[in-house]
Each structure stands twice: as C-alpha cells, then as structure tokens.
Amino acid sequence: MGTIEGRKPRVVLVPFPYQGHITPMLQLGAILNSRGFSITVAHTEFHSPNPSEHPEFIFLPLPDNLSGCETSYINSLNGISAMNTNSLARFHDFMVEMLEMQEQHGQVACIVYDTLMHFVDEVATRLELPTVALRPNSAAYLRSQHVISQLQADNLIPLPESQLQDAIPTHHLLRFKDLPFPVNAEIPNILLDFFTSYANIRSSSAIIWNTVDMLDHESLTKLQQHYKVPIFPIGPFHKMAPIFNTSLITEDTNSISWLDKQAPNSVIYISIGSIAIMDKKELIEMAWGLANCNQPFLWVVRPSSVSGSEWIECLPEGFEEMTRERGCIVKWAPQKKVLAHPAVGGFWSHSGWNSTLESMCEGVPMICRPYFSDQVVNTRYLTHVWKVALQLENNPERRGIEKAIRTLMGDKEGKEMRQRALKMKQELELSIRRGGSSWNSLENLVEFIMSFTQQNDKGHYDP
C-alpha cells in the first residue's frame, strides 16, 4: 500500500485527552497501522500519551495553554471549549507543514478526530482535507442525546416525574430515566449546546464506531439514516488492535500475581474508571459490603477518587484486618488482563463503554454502578437488553451491595447471567474473525480511506 513513491499513506489522529477517549483512538491507530497506514497522533499537552509505548507512531504535542484550573475540569464544558480554542492555530500550522512534506513522509489520507475536538473540522475545511469522526461510545448513547435535543425542541423539558419510567417512543429500549442527563428538570443552555455540538459530525465523510453491529444494530441503522454518511462499526477496538498499553495511569501488575493465587471465578473485581468521584460515605458502604459478603475481591481505588481523601485513609476501622486474607486494594490495575484472568468471576463497574466492552469480551458478568453520561445508557443495556448485569441504584448501602455480590457470584440468577455473558463473548469473537461483521467493516474502512488518496492528488494543495 502506498501513494507517493511507494510511501505509506498517513492518517492523522486527534484524540480527546481523557482515558476513555485516548484509549480507543490509540487502539484505532494500531488497527490502521497494521493495515498499512502510517500514523501521526496530534495530542494536547494535558494527559498526553506516552510515545515510548507506541514507537511506530509519530506524536505531535499541541500547546493547549490550559491553566491548572481548566485542567481540573477539562471534562466540563468550559474546559473543552478552552482546549479547542487554544489548539486550533498550532494544529493548522502543523497540518500545513505536513502537507508540504508529503513527498518525504507520505500523503495525508485523512484526519480522524474525536468529535469533542471540533477545531479539527475548521482546519480540515480550510486545507481541503477529508475528515472521519470517531465515536468512542455506543451508538445507543448518541441516539439518547438526540432524544434530549428533540425533547427540548418540542418544549417537553422538564418532563413530569410520572413519565420517567415510560419507554422512549423513538428509542424503546430506554426509559426516559435512562437518558444521560435528567430530563425532569430544566437543562442549562450550555449543556444543550454541547449535545448539539457533540452530535454534529460537521463535514466528516464517515463515522468510525467502537461498537459491534450485534450490540448496537438498531441504533446504528437509525444513525445511518440520520447522518447519511458511511458508518464503520469495527469494535471492539481492543480485540482488533495489536496488544499494547494505552493507560495514562501507572498499572499495578502485582494484582495479577495476587489473582494467580485465587480460585477460578471466585474474585469480584471493582473499578469505577478514570474519572468518577465517590463520597466517603459510599466508600465506607462499599467496604462493609465487601467485608460482609466473604468474597475474594480486587478493588481499584484511584488516588483522589474519593472526595476529600488522598487514597484509602478513610476506610472504616477494622476493614483491612477483616479482609486481609481475601482482599487486594490497588491504585490502578491492568484491566484487560484482570478481566481475562480465570480467577475473576464478576466485575463491579461504573459501566463506561471501554469497561463494558472489555468485560463482555471476556464473558464476565457485571454489577453496574453508573455515575453520569453514557454510563446510565450502558447500564440499561447491560441489565435489561443483554441481561448480563445487576444494577446498584444511587447511594448504594452495604446490605444491597452484599446481596448484589452474593447474587452475581453464587446464586442461580448470577449463574444464568454468566452463561449469557459467555455466549456473548463467543458472538463477539465471531464478529472480529474473517467474515465477521467488524472484520468486514474494517475491510470497507480501509478501502474508504484509501479512496481519499486516489482522489486527492498532492498537487492540489496550495498553502
């Protein structure tokens, strides 16, 4: 594969700087690199990936000029806006330089960008470069955002409390209470603008999705009709990509050594992801629930993930002594390896999309404790559509936690969920094999990106 004097065509990736977004973007880069494309990653200085983990990529830092205050809430709307504003000029200059050097480094085929990095579209439009949008979440989540926007357009927000349990007519697998933002109260305009912006693929020629047709078929079909551009569901990315580390947080590999000493399917693994924050009361209730269930556990407590606490100093007195022989607490774990370990029999998760895919790919049933955004949508699908999980409601208490763990790890209901999870694992494995839906979609994506190199003669560029 090549276009300029035999050089590989180049794809430029622009990830949003959070673990749940950087991870699938780098995985996509590995997938495309394995199919013959050179990869350049243009990334913010905030939460920048480690180039040494990906020696086959070229990395370009974009000075984001974010203050300490802005980086503390980069996942908020103001932080996202500042980052887009600050990154635009440098990215434009970088792309001009790259286009001028195409004979040495290969023709730029397209830019693939996380839709939260919408400054990319402005630069690409100026330089007449094709773009492809990456959706790191499920297709069902994006449809749920469309529902909120339509409710607002129809002046139906706030919705009466009595309707929250009703199925959404245009998205019947969800109830109104399963939407990613509560619709029984007024929604700030800045958030509504965000929904509109996030759903807007602007001038993108296609959408790549880290999902699988069997999981998201209805939503993918509806969104294809809505956007009217090619859609490529090629997930799960982590199973399609060559194995490498994408974690922004240092992983404690001792957790694997600890798992090696545990019985098969005996351990409940707990992690609430890279962003979610809990209060001290919830941590204490979690601790007593784990203590009382008598189940071996591997518990990830991310530093600063407990409000007002550095790490685990607020654990209740006596907890560590009670659980020392059957519990392991770490700051971060190599999650994909953990979930693939035969000792792990259940996953207590925040239900982020990466965690959801990783768990389903290993046939591990789940306990869902969603905090915000797509986690709420994913939880509904896990518990009521795919039926491989239990849900803990907000503000879970120790008795409910103990019951959920016992149900998942030992009761008839838990065994049935495990059987369904293992069947789903098999179906997901088929999707990435030759002839499977994700495999075929990837083949089509490669052809689609190559078509850009055939359309865009390098002589057309005039800076």
Beta strands, then each sheet from edge to edge (+ up, - down):
strand 1: 10-14
strand 2: 38-44
strand 3: 58-62
strand 4: 108-114
strand 5: 131-135
strand 6: 167-168
strand 7: 171-175
strand 8: 207-209
strand 9: 231-233
strand 10: 267-271
strand 11: 297-300
strand 12: 327-330
strand 13: 344-349
strand 14: 366-368
strand 15: 389-391
sheet 1: 3+ 2+ 1+ 4+ 5+ 8+ 9+
sheet 2: 6+ 7-
sheet 3: 12+ 11+ 10+ 13+ 14+ 15+
end
